[in-house]
Amino acid sequence: MKVDVGSATDIGQVREGNEDSLLIVAPLYAVADGMGGHRGGEVASTLALETVQDLFDRKQGTLAEQVGEANRAVFERSRTDRSVSGMGTTLTAALVDGSRVHLAHVGDSRAYLFRGGELTLLTEDHTLVHKMVMEGEITEEEAETHPHRSILTRALGVDQTVSVDEGDVQIEDGDRILLCSDGLTGMVADGQIREILAETSEPQVAVDRLVKVANRAGGIDNITAVLLAFTDDGSTPGGTEEAAVPYQPTVERPLPQASPPRRSDITIVGAPIPGPPPKDRASAPKASAPPASRPPARPPSRRRALSKVGIWTGVTLAVVTLGVVGLRVYLDTQWFVGVSGGRVAIFRGVPTEIAGFELHSVVLETTIPAEEAESLALYRRLSEGITADDRAGAGAIVEQIRRDLAEQLAS
């Protein structure tokens, strides 16, 4: 099979840095979505892909085993480097082997198969919400807007070992495989992804369109997509004849000056931020004097009053919008360690609520039982939240809890 590749990674409209990474070294392709703040997330995703690439180049282990080694590399770096403590990453990889593609997957990045105009999800999201759907606690429709939809149940670097999903896909002429981070799927529905792939045959043009649509929808997270387009070139199974493409690190771009996002951040739960209604922005031109040949519809004083009302309405909406955006930006920089589902968890935001709305959301739920942590005097008030300066600081608190519990068990 001949493989044509399109790829793109974008900072999005809200984030200050790009924590996504992608790998294109034919016949190996992968995407990774880091977590742990700008530095931690970027280090985790890059380190994971570099580890997989290095092991692949040295022909050591299967793809799933290489991902497992990447997990250990990220975990050890997180444990020994305080500046990136608590970091982690998703990873979804595809290895092309003739007419067969091997997949390895951890986290909520995704792999899709586009065949005959239909889009099929090949991977399973390792998230709390997906688990709830599988257990019948909520519907798929409820999962799309659930406040905990960003909580991962599996990621690289969180524990010393990780279970890696793996499988094979038999490829046919005309098939396309899409690897992407949740910055794309969180903004663009599967149906719209299918339409774009159906309308766009060129892989690079298709991924550029996907990124553009995700940004137009709000771009609340980094966006990464790799599209593999397969055509039957008559080659024998067992490999591709495509030349290797050098590893491509994340692409950093200045934060675009765009309108406020239309959807809430995956880690900040909140209502959409409205912009000034079109009629308010157009109110000033409407208040201008009509042509002399046409009599005014209302007395001039009435028009001036309406104009002032429109202006003040627009000003009020702008102030409210700026206030909401400012609050969201502030909450996006606050971190603490608390309790979620009976386990120690890392939260983004502040440990409080206003008018019934929680000003925080869970970013990572660990495997540490909260009851055991709270049995130690130092963490007795864990349920009230232990604040941290940043994501790395929150990760350091979690690691200290692990060590303290291990010492208590050993004593």
Secondary structure as the mmCIF struct_conf table of DSSP 4:
data_model
#
loop_
_struct_conf.conf_type_id
_struct_conf.id
_struct_conf.beg_label_comp_id
_struct_conf.beg_label_asym_id
_struct_conf.beg_label_seq_id
_struct_conf.end_label_comp_id
_struct_conf.end_label_asym_id
_struct_conf.end_label_seq_id
STRN STRN1 LYS A 2 ASP A 10
BEND BEND1 GLN A 13 VAL A 14
BEND BEND2 GLU A 16 GLY A 17
STRN STRN2 ASP A 20 VAL A 25
TURN_TY1_P TURN_TY1_P1 ALA A 26 PRO A 27
STRN STRN3 LEU A 28 MET A 35
BEND BEND3 GLY A 36 GLY A 36
HELX_RH_AL_P HELX_RH_AL_P1 GLY A 37 ASP A 57
TURN_TY1_P TURN_TY1_P2 ARG A 58 LYS A 59
BEND BEND4 GLY A 61 GLY A 61
HELX_RH_AL_P HELX_RH_AL_P2 LEU A 63 THR A 80
HELX_RH_3T_P HELX_RH_3T_P1 ARG A 82 VAL A 84
TURN_TY1_P TURN_TY1_P3 SER A 85 GLY A 86
STRN STRN4 GLY A 88 THR A 89
STRN STRN5 LEU A 91 ASP A 97
TURN_TY1_P TURN_TY1_P4 GLY A 98 SER A 99
STRN STRN6 ARG A 100 VAL A 106
BEND BEND5 GLY A 107 ASP A 108
STRN STRN7 ARG A 110 ARG A 115
TURN_TY1_P TURN_TY1_P5 GLY A 116 GLY A 117
STRN STRN8 GLU A 118 LEU A 121
BEND BEND6 THR A 123 THR A 123
STRN STRN9 THR A 127 THR A 127
HELX_RH_AL_P HELX_RH_AL_P3 LEU A 128 MET A 134
TURN_TY1_P TURN_TY1_P6 GLU A 135 GLY A 136
BEND BEND7 GLU A 137 ILE A 138
HELX_RH_AL_P HELX_RH_AL_P4 GLU A 140 GLU A 144
TURN_TY1_P TURN_TY1_P7 THR A 145 THR A 145
TURN_TY1_P TURN_TY1_P8 PRO A 147 SER A 150
STRN STRN10 LEU A 152 LEU A 152
BEND BEND8 THR A 153 THR A 153
STRN STRN11 LEU A 156 LEU A 156
TURN_TY1_P TURN_TY1_P9 GLY A 157 GLY A 157
BEND BEND9 VAL A 158 GLN A 160
STRN STRN12 ASP A 165 GLN A 170
TURN_TY1_P TURN_TY1_P10 ASP A 173 GLY A 174
STRN STRN13 ARG A 176 CYS A 180
HELX_RH_AL_P HELX_RH_AL_P5 ASP A 182 THR A 185
TURN_TY1_P TURN_TY1_P11 GLY A 186 MET A 187
BEND BEND10 VAL A 188 VAL A 188
HELX_RH_AL_P HELX_RH_AL_P6 ASP A 190 GLU A 199
BEND BEND11 GLU A 202 GLU A 202
HELX_RH_AL_P HELX_RH_AL_P7 PRO A 203 ARG A 216
TURN_TY1_P TURN_TY1_P12 ALA A 217 GLY A 218
BEND BEND12 ASP A 221 ASP A 221
STRN STRN14 ILE A 223 THR A 231
HELX_LH_PP_P HELX_LH_PP_P1 SER A 235 THR A 236
BEND BEND13 PRO A 237 GLY A 238
HELX_LH_PP_P HELX_LH_PP_P2 GLU A 242 TYR A 247
HELX_LH_PP_P HELX_LH_PP_P3 THR A 250 GLU A 252
HELX_LH_PP_P HELX_LH_PP_P4 PRO A 254 PRO A 256
HELX_LH_PP_P HELX_LH_PP_P5 SER A 259 PRO A 261
BEND BEND14 ARG A 262 ARG A 263
TURN_TY1_P TURN_TY1_P13 ILE A 266 THR A 267
BEND BEND15 ILE A 268 ILE A 268
HELX_LH_PP_P HELX_LH_PP_P6 PRO A 274 PRO A 277
HELX_RH_AL_P HELX_RH_AL_P8 PRO A 278 ARG A 281
TURN_TY1_P TURN_TY1_P14 ALA A 282 ALA A 282
HELX_RH_AL_P HELX_RH_AL_P9 SER A 283 LYS A 286
TURN_TY1_P TURN_TY1_P15 ALA A 287 ALA A 287
BEND BEND16 SER A 288 SER A 288
HELX_LH_PP_P HELX_LH_PP_P7 ALA A 289 PRO A 291
TURN_TY1_P TURN_TY1_P16 ALA A 292 SER A 293
BEND BEND17 ARG A 294 ARG A 294
BEND BEND18 ALA A 297 ARG A 298
HELX_RH_AL_P HELX_RH_AL_P10 PRO A 300 LEU A 331
TURN_TY1_P TURN_TY1_P17 ASP A 332 THR A 333
STRN STRN15 TRP A 335 SER A 340
TURN_TY1_P TURN_TY1_P18 GLY A 341 GLY A 342
STRN STRN16 ARG A 343 ILE A 354
TURN_TY1_P TURN_TY1_P19 ALA A 355 GLY A 356
STRN STRN17 PHE A 357 PRO A 369
HELX_RH_AL_P HELX_RH_AL_P11 ALA A 370 GLU A 374
TURN_TY1_P TURN_TY1_P20 SER A 375 SER A 375
BEND BEND19 LEU A 376 LEU A 376
HELX_RH_3T_P HELX_RH_3T_P2 ALA A 377 TYR A 379
TURN_TY1_P TURN_TY1_P21 ARG A 380 ARG A 381
HELX_RH_3T_P HELX_RH_3T_P3 LEU A 382 GLU A 384
STRN STRN18 ILE A 386 ALA A 388
BEND BEND20 ASP A 389 ASP A 390
HELX_RH_AL_P HELX_RH_AL_P12 ARG A 391 ALA A 410
#
